Amino acid sequence: MISVHELTKRFPSGRNEVLAVDHLSFSVAAGEVYGLLGPNGAGKTTTLRMILGLLEPTSGFAEVDGLRSSQFPDEVKRRIGLVSASAGLYQWLSAREVLLFFADLYGTQPDQAEREMARLSELLDLGEYLDRRCATLSTGQQQRVQLARALIHNPPVMLLDEPTRGLDVFGSHVIFEYIGHLRDQGKAVIVSTHRLHEAQELCDRFGLLHRGRLAMEGNLEELREATGRQTLVEMFMNSVGNLFSISTAKDRPA
């Protein structure tokens, strides 16, 4: 459902360039939750933006449902739901108006939009505040509206960029339940986060990024067998330490 092949992105920086994503390749199947993991600056958000078709890659390509993001950006966006910690709501619209507005943007027929809104309202417990303006909603209530907004057009692919950032334990639990629902619905899901301990509980398979490159990939058992470590944090710290040692050795004069 999602295919990333040798994806590379360079940004100009004065007389030099910054290599944000470096020949990155991975795939995500329907019904799979893939953790795109790494510290801030590893290239996670840049990768998601190229998958969405918001950024043109320097080289390589991303495909969603067989469509290249760089060639068919509008069609790709129709197939993706995005949940981002940095996204906001239109504060003067009600939750109902927000959901129907985004359904219309995605070309969803009105009767289908109403059905999806009713289903999501029950799933995410929106009923009590569906007709309240977003400005009056609590952080947790706004979060639930955001989750419904990303699913209102029933996309086959979901991208979650740091979905638990700034949330308390209750808000994070809602995200965990939401991702479980996406898996049950057969969505192809990418969760981009630096919170490795949370990803270990959420994801089926993991890609650990370091400086735009895939340092390691696999499910938890495969990674444990390959590294001899038990947790993603231990695996990543060990992997990054080895990569740093190799890089430092190459830079030393002969």
C-alpha positions in Angstrom: 0.0 0.0 0.0 2.9 2.4 0.8 6.2 2.0 -1.0 9.3 4.2 -0.5 12.2 3.6 -2.9 15.6 5.2 -2.5 14.0 8.4 -1.3 16.4 11.3 -1.0 16.0 14.9 0.0 18.7 17.6 0.0 18.0 21.2 1.2 20.2 24.1 0.1 22.0 25.8 3.1 24.2 28.7 2.0 26.9 27.3 -0.2 26.3 23.8 1.1 23.5 21.3 1.2 21.8 19.5 4.1 21.0 15.9 3.4 17.8 15.3 5.3 16.8 11.9 3.8 19.4 9.6 2.4 18.3 6.8 0.0 15.5 5.6 2.2 13.5 2.5 1.3 10.7 0.7 3.1 7.2 -0.6 2.5 4.0 -0.8 4.6 1.2 -3.3 3.8 -2.5 -3.0 4.4 -3.3 -3.7 8.1 0.2 -3.0 9.2 1.4 -0.3 11.6 5.0 0.7 10.8 7.0 2.8 13.2 9.2 5.4 11.5 11.4 6.1 14.5 14.3 8.3 15.4 15.3 11.5 17.3 14.4 15.0 16.2 16.1 15.9 12.9 16.4 12.2 11.8 14.3 12.9 8.7 10.9 11.5 9.7 8.7 14.5 9.0 10.5 15.2 5.7 9.8 11.6 4.7 6.1 12.0 5.5 5.9 15.2 3.5 7.4 13.5 0.4 5.0 10.6 0.8 2.1 13.1 0.9 3.4 14.9 -2.2 4.1 18.1 -0.3 7.8 18.0 -1.0 9.5 17.0 -4.3 12.2 14.4 -3.6 15.7 15.1 -4.9 15.8 11.5 -6.1 13.9 8.3 -5.6 10.1 8.1 -5.2 7.2 7.3 -2.9 4.0 5.5 -4.0 0.7 5.2 -2.3 -1.8 2.6 -3.7 0.4 2.4 -6.8 0.4 6.2 -7.4 3.7 8.2 -7.3 3.4 11.1 -4.9 5.4 13.4 -7.1 3.3 12.6 -10.2 -0.2 12.4 -8.7 -0.1 14.5 -5.5 -3.9 15.2 -5.4 -4.9 11.6 -5.9 -2.3 10.5 -3.3 -3.7 13.0 -0.7 -7.3 11.6 -1.3 -5.9 8.3 -0.1 -4.2 9.5 3.0 -5.4 10.6 6.4 -2.9 12.8 8.4 -2.8 13.2 12.1 -0.2 15.7 13.3 0.5 17.2 16.7 1.0 20.6 14.9 -2.4 20.6 13.1 -5.2 22.8 14.4 -9.0 23.1 14.1 -11.1 26.0 12.8 -12.0 27.4 16.2 -15.2 29.2 15.2 -16.7 26.1 13.5 -18.5 23.3 15.4 -17.0 19.8 15.4 -19.8 18.7 13.0 -19.0 21.6 10.6 -15.3 20.8 10.7 -15.9 17.1 9.8 -18.3 17.9 7.0 -16.1 20.6 5.6 -13.1 18.3 5.3 -15.3 15.5 3.9 -16.4 18.0 1.2 -12.7 18.9 0.5 -11.9 15.3 -0.2 -14.9 14.9 -2.5 -17.0 12.7 -0.2 -20.6 12.5 -1.1 -22.9 14.2 1.5 -24.8 11.1 2.5 -21.6 9.1 2.8 -20.1 11.9 4.9 -23.0 11.9 7.3 -22.7 8.1 7.7 -19.0 8.3 8.4 -19.5 11.2 10.8 -22.1 9.1 12.7 -19.8 6.1 12.8 -16.8 8.1 14.0 -18.9 10.0 16.5 -19.8 6.8 18.2 -16.3 5.3 17.9 -14.6 8.4 19.4 -17.4 9.5 21.7 -18.0 12.8 20.1 -21.8 13.0 20.6 -21.9 15.4 23.5 -20.0 18.1 21.8 -20.5 17.5 18.1 -22.4 20.8 17.8 -20.2 22.9 20.0 -17.6 25.3 18.6 -14.1 24.0 18.6 -12.9 27.0 20.6 -15.0 25.7 23.6 -13.6 22.2 23.5 -10.9 20.8 25.9 -7.6 19.6 24.6 -8.7 16.0 24.7 -12.0 16.8 23.0 -10.2 18.7 20.2 -7.8 15.7 19.9 -10.8 13.4 19.2 -12.1 15.7 16.6 -8.7 15.8 14.9 -8.7 12.0 14.8 -12.2 11.9 13.3 -11.2 14.6 10.7 -8.3 12.4 9.5 -10.7 9.5 8.9 -13.8 11.3 7.6 -13.0 10.4 3.9 -12.2 6.7 4.9 -8.7 6.7 3.5 -6.8 3.4 3.1 -3.5 5.0 4.4 -2.9 6.9 7.6 0.2 8.9 8.6 0.6 9.9 12.2 3.3 12.5 12.9 4.3 12.6 16.6 0.6 11.9 17.5 1.2 11.8 21.3 3.3 15.0 21.6 1.9 17.3 24.3 -0.7 14.8 25.5 -1.2 13.4 29.0 -1.6 9.7 29.8 -5.3 9.8 29.0 -4.8 11.5 25.6 -2.0 9.1 24.7 -4.4 6.2 25.6 -6.9 7.5 23.1 -4.2 7.5 20.4 -3.3 3.9 21.3 -6.9 2.8 20.9 -7.2 4.8 17.7 -4.2 3.0 16.1 -5.6 -0.3 17.1 -8.8 0.6 15.3 -6.9 1.6 12.2 -5.1 -1.8 12.2 -8.5 -3.6 12.6 -9.9 -1.6 9.7 -7.0 -2.8 7.4 -5.4 0.6 7.1 -1.7 0.9 6.2 -0.3 3.1 9.0 3.0 4.9 9.6 3.6 6.3 13.1 6.4 8.8 13.1 7.8 9.4 16.6 10.9 9.8 18.7 9.1 8.1 21.7 10.5 4.6 21.2 9.0 3.1 24.3 5.5 4.1 23.0 6.2 2.8 19.5 7.3 -0.6 21.0 3.7 -1.0 22.3 2.0 0.3 19.1 3.7 -0.9 16.0 4.1 -4.2 14.2 7.4 -3.4 12.5 10.0 -0.7 12.9 12.4 1.4 10.9 15.0 3.3 13.0 16.3 6.4 11.3 19.6 8.1 12.0 20.7 11.2 9.9 18.2 10.3 7.2 19.3 6.7 6.8 17.7 3.5 7.9 19.9 2.2 10.7 17.9 -1.0 11.2 14.5 -2.5 10.3 12.3 -5.4 11.3 9.7 -6.6 13.8 10.6 -6.6 17.5 11.7 -10.3 17.6 13.8 -9.9 14.5 15.5 -6.8 16.0 16.1 -8.5 19.3 17.7 -11.5 17.6 19.9 -9.2 15.4 21.0 -6.9 18.2 20.9 -8.9 21.4 19.0 -6.0 23.0 15.5 -6.2 24.4 14.1 -2.7 23.9 14.0 -0.3 21.0 15.8 2.4 23.1 18.7 0.0 23.8 18.8 -1.1 20.1 18.9 2.4 18.8 21.5 3.7 21.2 23.7 0.8 20.4 23.2 1.2 16.6 23.8 4.9 16.7 26.9 4.5 18.8 28.3 2.0 16.3 27.5 4.3 13.3 29.1 7.2 15.1 32.3 5.2 15.8 32.5 4.2 12.1 31.9 7.8 10.9 34.6 9.1 13.3 37.1 6.5 12.2 36.6 7.5 8.5 37.2 11.2 9.4 40.5 10.5 11.1 43.6 11.3 9.1 45.6 8.3 7.9 
